[in-house]
Amino acid sequence: MKKFLQNFIRPLDLPLLFAAAAASVFGIMLVISAVHNPPAGVSPSRLVLVQILAAVLGLAFTFLLSYIDYHFFEPISKFCVPIAVVALAAIGLFAPEIAGNNSWLVIFGVSVQPSEFIKLVYIVTLAAHMSKLGDEINKPKNLFFLFLHAGAYIAGVLIQKDMGMATIYALIFIIMLIISGFKIKYLFMCAVPVIASIPFIWNFVLKDRQRFRILTMFNPELDPLGYGYQVIRSKIALGSGKFLGAGYMQGVMTQTNALPAKHTDFIFSVCGEEFGFVGCLAVISLLLFIVARIFNNAKKSTDSFGKTILVGVSAMFLVQVIINIGMCVGLTPVIGITLPFFSAGGSSMLAVWLAIGLVMSVLRHRKKNWQEA
């Protein structure tokens, strides 16, 4: 038994696992406080139970996934791309509209957001594509198909009207592309048509509510009772916490429902109000430690496929952390991005733990040669 445990644990990154577990526990505590006096339409006991079950299942799936050799996904990745893209598009076309998006499925009474899980498929298939190209990644033909690969996923998410998730997919691709050897000068060349298309996108692609959300990001007072309301309330909650916070379950904004989306998008503001600057620093430190740990493992990896997967996962966490905390402090638009391990949502919690499982799979099997296995 002792030898089994040693072989089971030795290849894993225990500090990363402990940090993820600590973030999950802290996140569940914050969710419990956020729904202690629940907003209308929220069942606190059910929501907390789903959050705890998702974390426990996620941890179990992490160990299970760590035993699956990630090399297995490389040869089948080309078949996964069309299946994932069609699934995203079909959900966007046929799923019911919830909170302005067609990205949710209700299965046996449980709401599931498939794009959270397909995000991991997206990272793996991109990693397989990029590692296969190797040093030839900058050839125009190869870049065309890479952009087509990522663009197909992003288009599928856009069909769901989920601009926030599409932004995450796009930024993950850019970071993976740069780390894989994409020349920065080409990035600037790509930026020119993107910048030139901004007026068209602003006037003909974005809806009024999306445009106004961007404007209120810079000046929430433009619509203090509408699109600017969430950001203004979030800033008040964060500021009122001062250094040590009001205390657990003692935040006035949180407990009186004056803070909108307090258990999801603005869970960081709940932390700021009840645990103050110290609590916010703890959340940021935990999440940045997780990002840094995964990226450091990527730097040590000699296998291109595994390395690119790790880069993709660390990029996913980093982008979501920056955008979500930016939403809470008024530096990024409010686009419905969850804070990993902290925001309420079974799909989000399970997906981030599966991402950790993918990391552990790379760590456990990176020294193997799949062709000889």
N, C-alpha and C positions, 0 to 999 in steps of 0.2 A: 504493500500500500504506500509506504514511504517513497519507494522508487517511482511508483506511478504518479504520485503527487509532484515529485520533483520534475519528472518529464513533462507533466501537464503544465506546471507553472513556469519552468525555467525559460521557455522561449517568449513568454508574454512580457509586456511592459507593465509591471505592477504599479509604478507611480501613476501612469496614465489611467489604469483601471480605477485606482483609488481616487484620483481627481474627478473622474467621470461619476463615480458613485457618490462622492461628496457633493458634487454639483446637483445630482439628482435628488439627494436628500434635502439639501437646502432649497431646491426648487419646489419640492413637494410641500415643505414648510411654508413657503411664500404663497403657494396656491391655496393651502388651507386657510391662511390668514385672509387672502383676497376674497374667498367665498364664504368667510365666516358670517358676514352679512351679505348674502348673495344678491346680485343684480336680478332684475326680472327675467324669468324664463330659464334660470340656471338652477339645476339640482345639485347642491354642494356635495352631498354624500356620493352621488353617482360620479360626478366629475373627479373628485379626489380618488375614488376607487379605481376609475379608469386610469388615472395618472400613476397610481401605485402599481397596478397590474401591468401597465405598459413598461414601467421601469424594471419590474421583476422579470417579465418575459424578455425584455430587451437584454438584460444581463445573461439570462439563460441562452438566448439566441447568439449572444456574443461568443460564449464558450463553444457553442455548437458550430458557428461559422468559422471559428478559428481552426477547427479540424478539417475544414474543406480547403483543399489546396487551391489557392486563388488562380493558379495556372490553368485550372480547369475552365475558367471563364474566357480565357483568351481565344481559343479556336471557335467558340460558339458566339462570340460577341457580335459578329457580323449578322447573325440571325436574330439577335436580340434587338438590334436597332429598329428594323421595320415594325416588329411587334410592339415595342415600347412607344414608338411614335404614333402608330395607329391607335393604341390604347389611349394615349393622351388626347388625340383628336376626337375619338369616339366619346370619351367622357365629356369633353367640351361641348359636343353637339347634343348629347342626350341626357346629361346629368341635370338635375334641378338646380335652379339658381339660388345660391345661399350667400348672403352678404355681398351681392354684386358679382360673384364668381360662379362658374359652372365647373368647379374643381372637386366637388364632394360627392361621394356615393354613400347612401345609407344602406348598410348591410345588417339585417337582423336587428334593426333599431340603433345600430352604432354608426356614427359618421366617420368615414374614412377618406383621407386625402391621398389618392394614389400618387400624385406628383411628388410627394415626399419620398416615397420608396423608389419611384422611377429615377429620381435624382441620383441614387446610388448606381443604378444600371447605366445611367448617362456617364458617370465618372469612370466606370469600368470599361465601357465600350470606347470612350475617348482615349483612355489610357492604352488600350489594346491597339487602337489606330495609330496613336502617336509613337508608341514604342516600336511598332512595325516599320514606320517611316525612318526612324533613327536620324542620322545626319542629313537625310534628304528631305527633311520636313519643310525647308524653305523653298523648294521647287514650286513654281506657280501651280502646276497641276495638282500636286499634293495638298497645297494650301486650299485650293478650290474645294477639293473633296472633304477636307477637314472642316472648313466653314459650312459646307453643305450638311455634314454630319451634325454639327452643333446646331445649325439653323433649323434643321428638321425638328429636333426636340423643342427648341424655343418656339417655333411656329405652333407646335402641338399645345404648348402651355398657353400661348396667346389666344388660341381658340377657346380656351377655358376662361378667358378674360382676366387671367391672374397676372397682372403686370409685375407684382412683387416677386413671384416665383420665377418669371421669365428673366427678371434682372439677376437673380441668384444664378440661374443657369448660365447666363451670358458671362458674368464675372468669373465664375468657376472656369469656364472655357478659356478666358483671356489669361488667367493666372497659370493654368496648366500649359497653355501654349507657350508662354514666355519661359517658364522653367524648362520646357522641353527643347529649347534652343531657337525659338522663333526670334528673328532679328528685330530689334527694337525699331529700326528705321522703317521696317514694313508696318509696324504698329502705327507709327505716325502717318504713314501713307494711307492706311486704312481709316485713320481718324478724320482725314480730310473730307471724304464723301459723307461720313457720319455727321460731322459738324455741319456740312452743307445741307444735309437733309433735315436738320433740326426744325427750321421754319415750316417745312411740309408736314413733319410729324406733329408739330405743335398745333397747326391749323386744321389738319385733315385726319390725323390718326387718333390723337388723344381726345378723350371725351371731356366735356366741361368740368366734371367732377375731378378728373385727373389733372387737368391744367390748374384748377383752383387749389388742389392739394399741394402742387409744386410752389405756387405763389404764396400760399399760407405758410409754407416751410420757412421762407425768408421773412415773412411778416404775419404771424398768426393773428394779429389784431385786425387784419383785413376782414376776417369773418369770425369774431370771437365766440359766437354762439353756433357756428356751423363747422367748417373744415378746420378752423384754428382752435376749436374748443378743446380737442384732445391734447394738443401740444401745450396749450396754456395751462390746463389742469395738471398735466404731467410735470411741467416745470415747477408749479406751486408745490406739488407733493414732494418732489426731489429737494427743493429748497427748504421746505419746512422741517425736513429730517435733520438738518444741520450736521453735526459731527457724529453723534452717537445714535440719532434717531429717537422717535417717540416711544419705541418699545414694541415687542411682538404683539400683534393684534390691537395696537393702540393708535395706529395712524388714523387721523381724523378723515382725511380725504379717502382713504381706503375703506374704512369701516362705515362711512356714510354714503358710499356709492357716488361720491363726487368725482372720482377718477374713472373715466370710461375704459372699457376693455382691460380692466385692472388685472385679470387673471391670465390674459393672453398677451396682447401686444405690449402692454405697459406694466408687466410684472417687475421690470427693473425699477420703475418708479415706486412700486410698493416697497421694494427693498430699500430705496433711498429714504422714503418717509419713515419706515419703522426701524431700520438699522443704520440710517445716516450714511455719511461719507465712508465710514469704516465698512459697513455692509456692502456698499457699492464697490469699494476697492477689493473686497473679498471675492465678489462675483466676477469682476473683471480679471483678477489674478488667476482664479481657477480656470476660467475659459481661455485666457491667453497661455496658461501653462499647458493646457490640452493641445492648443494649436501648435505651440512651440515644440512640444514633445513629439507630435506626429511628424512635423516638418523635419525635426532633427533625425528621426528614424529614416525619413526619406533621403536625407543627405548621406546616411551610412549605407543605404541600399545599393548593391551593385547590379541588381536586376532592373532593367529599364521599365518593364511592365509594372512591377511592384512599386518602384519608386514613383512612377507617375500616378498610380492609384493613391498613394499616401499624400502626394502633393494635392490631388483633387479633393481628398477628404479634409485636409487641413485648410484648403481654400474655402471649402463649403462652410466650415465652422467660422473661419475668420470673417468672411463676407457677411454672414448672418449676424454675428456679434456686432460688427461695425454698424450695419444698417439698423438693427433693432435699437441699440443704445443711442445711435444718432437720432432715431425717431423720438425717443424719450426726452432727449435734450434739445430737440428742435434743429438738428443739423442735417437730417435727411428726411425726405417725404414719408408720410405715414402710408406705407404700402403693405401692411399686414404681414410682416416678416417676424417669425417667432424667435425667441432667444433660446438657443439650444440648452436642453436639460432643465430649463426654468419655466418657460411658458406652458400653460395648460394645453393639453391636446395629446391624445393617445398616439396619433399618427406621428407627430413631431418627436415625442419621446422615444417611441419604438424605432423610428428611422435613425435617430442619432446614435442609439445603442447598436443598431445594425452596422452603422458606419464604423464604430469602434471595433465591432467584430471583424469587419473587413480589414482593418488595420492589423488586428491580431493574427488574421490568416496570413497576411504578408510576412509578419515577424516570425511566425512558426514555420513557414514553408519557403522562405526566400532563398535558402541555400540549396534547395532541391532543383534538379533539372527535370522539367515536366516530360521532356521527350524520353528520358530514361526511366521514368516512374512506372 
